[in-house]
Every structure is written in structure tokens, then in C-alpha cells.
Amino acid sequence: MKYQVGQRVTGIINNISDLGIFVTLSHHKTGLVHHSDFGNNWLREKSNYHVGEQIRVVIIHNYKGKIGLSKMRVNDPDLIDHTNSFSDTKKEKFTMVLSKTVSDAKKEIKKLEKDLVSYAN
């Protein structure tokens, strides 16, 4: 899987060092949240993280297999996640698109429930 800049992902912390936090992503890829992501607070901040803990990050670069991550920029609107179907939705249409998504999901759940009942019989 090729990770794209702006993509938000959840990974597992596999190492914490002076360099930063190493995170294992899906498909056994590893990225680094560099200590500079925490500004001057790295020495204090690193004690808040633990190996094995889940962490939500954003891909800030992916060059020749080296994946750069950021914890602090997860909510940065300038980093557009092109894998998110809502990223290209205009503000004024968001409620309509979200309502349709919820409606479609409810229909799919009912269909799956019906299939499950018929399968059980």
C-alpha cells in the first residue's frame, strides 16, 4: 500500500527514542514522528507515549519508502486526505452528503440483517 501525503492513519507505537516516535502502520510499514513535531516540549512530551499504544497520525511525506508522520498536524486542513470521500465535499453540501451516507448505511444494514436471517434459517 502506498501512503499518500495528507492521509490520516492509526498505528501502533513500536519505539520511542531521542529521534522521535516510531510507528508501525498497516502492511508492516513504519514511519517516524520526528521529535521536532513536538517543538521544544519533546523531552516532557515523550513520557506521555508508550510502546504498544495506538496513535493517530497524518502522513506528511513519503519518499523512497521513508514515511514522515505528524501527530500535531492531524487536524491541519491544508493536508488534504484524498483517500477520504468527504475531502472534496463543499461546506454547504456536507450535511446533504452526510445524510445520504447515513441513509445508504442504514439500507445496507437492513439488507445484511435480512440476509443474515435467511442464512440462519
BAVOZA-639845 format. One record per residue (C-alpha): x, y, z. Coordinates in pm, 1 decimal. Layout:
BEGIN
<drenke <X Y Z>> ...
This chain:
BEGIN
<drenke <0.0 0.0 0.0>> <drenke <129.0 342.6 -95.5>> <drenke <56.9 600.1 172.1>> <drenke <-36.4 945.1 43.5>> <drenke <52.3 1280.1 196.8>> <drenke <-245.2 1402.5 395.8>> <drenke <-374.5 1054.2 472.1>> <drenke <-479.6 1010.5 836.5>> <drenke <-391.8 669.9 980.0>> <drenke <-380.6 490.1 1311.8>> <drenke <-68.4 299.0 1400.4>> <drenke <99.8 131.0 1694.2>> <drenke <399.7 286.6 1868.1>> <drenke <688.9 42.6 1837.9>> <drenke <976.1 255.8 1969.9>> <drenke <1034.1 588.3 2140.8>> <drenke <1380.0 739.5 2114.5>> <drenke <1553.9 1075.0 2119.2>> <drenke <1480.9 1090.8 1745.0>> <drenke <1104.2 1062.5 1795.4>> <drenke <823.6 807.8 1789.8>> <drenke <844.6 512.5 1550.8>> <drenke <500.5 392.4 1445.3>> <drenke <404.0 65.2 1277.4>> <drenke <132.5 120.0 1018.7>> <drenke <-72.0 -139.7 833.9>> <drenke <107.9 -367.6 587.6>> <drenke <412.4 -367.7 819.9>> <drenke <521.3 -20.6 714.7>> <drenke <694.8 202.1 966.7>> <drenke <701.6 578.7 993.5>> <drenke <855.6 836.3 1221.7>> <drenke <701.2 1123.3 1413.4>> <drenke <1016.9 1333.7 1443.1>> <drenke <1082.5 1494.9 1779.8>> <drenke <1061.5 1838.7 1614.0>> <drenke <686.6 1774.8 1569.3>> <drenke <656.2 1847.4 1943.5>> <drenke <856.4 2171.2 1931.6>> <drenke <1066.7 2235.3 2239.1>> <drenke <849.9 2005.5 2452.4>> <drenke <985.8 1670.6 2328.8>> <drenke <1164.6 1569.7 2649.8>> <drenke <849.1 1632.2 2850.4>> <drenke <607.0 1500.5 2584.4>> <drenke <776.3 1167.3 2517.9>> <drenke <682.3 1040.0 2863.8>> <drenke <313.2 1067.1 2757.9>> <drenke <357.3 794.5 2494.4>> <drenke <419.0 422.2 2542.2>> <drenke <526.2 132.6 2321.1>> <drenke <221.0 -69.6 2212.3>> <drenke <-12.9 228.9 2232.5>> <drenke <-228.0 329.9 1935.1>> <drenke <-160.1 673.0 1789.7>> <drenke <-343.5 875.9 1524.9>> <drenke <-109.1 1048.7 1280.2>> <drenke <-102.9 1212.9 938.1>> <drenke <139.8 1130.6 656.2>> <drenke <348.1 1442.7 588.7>> <drenke <586.9 1284.9 338.7>> <drenke <654.6 951.0 174.8>> <drenke <979.1 941.0 -19.8>> <drenke <1159.5 622.0 -122.0>> <drenke <985.8 423.5 149.8>> <drenke <1066.1 673.8 425.6>> <drenke <735.4 776.9 578.9>> <drenke <724.2 1100.4 775.5>> <drenke <440.8 1135.0 1022.5>> <drenke <296.5 1412.6 1234.8>> <drenke <86.4 1393.6 1547.9>> <drenke <45.0 1769.3 1580.0>> <drenke <-84.5 1821.6 1224.2>> <drenke <-359.9 1557.1 1225.3>> <drenke <-625.9 1831.2 1210.6>> <drenke <-436.9 2055.4 965.1>> <drenke <-689.6 2149.5 693.2>> <drenke <-405.2 2218.5 449.2>> <drenke <-315.8 1846.7 447.1>> <drenke <-598.1 1705.3 235.9>> <drenke <-665.3 1333.5 271.7>> <drenke <-751.9 1220.6 -81.6>> <drenke <-847.1 875.3 49.0>> <drenke <-1135.7 1033.4 245.5>> <drenke <-1450.8 1054.5 33.5>> <drenke <-1561.1 1369.4 219.2>> <drenke <-1241.9 1566.6 144.3>> <drenke <-1375.5 1714.1 -180.0>> <drenke <-1721.5 1793.7 -39.8>> <drenke <-1803.4 2163.1 -26.0>> <drenke <-1907.3 2300.8 314.1>> <drenke <-2258.9 2388.0 201.0>> <drenke <-2318.6 2032.6 70.4>> <drenke <-2160.9 1844.2 358.9>> <drenke <-2485.0 1793.1 555.5>> <drenke <-2662.5 1660.9 246.3>> <drenke <-2377.1 1421.4 161.8>> <drenke <-2353.8 1304.0 522.6>> <drenke <-2731.8 1243.4 539.0>> <drenke <-2716.6 1038.0 218.9>> <drenke <-2425.0 836.5 357.8>> <drenke <-2619.0 762.4 677.2>> <drenke <-2929.4 667.1 477.0>> <drenke <-2728.0 436.9 249.4>> <drenke <-2561.7 277.2 553.0>> <drenke <-2899.4 209.9 718.0>> <drenke <-3027.5 46.1 396.9>> <drenke <-2716.4 -170.1 376.3>> <drenke <-2751.3 -274.3 741.5>> <drenke <-3115.9 -376.5 684.1>> <drenke <-3013.5 -576.6 377.4>> <drenke <-2737.8 -751.4 571.0>> <drenke <-2975.5 -825.7 861.1>> <drenke <-3227.4 -975.9 615.9>> <drenke <-2952.9 -1185.7 452.2>> <drenke <-2834.7 -1300.0 794.0>> <drenke <-3184.9 -1409.6 897.4>> <drenke <-3239.5 -1600.8 573.6>> <drenke <-2895.3 -1759.2 606.3>> <drenke <-2970.2 -1869.5 965.2>> <drenke <-3294.9 -2038.6 855.9>> 
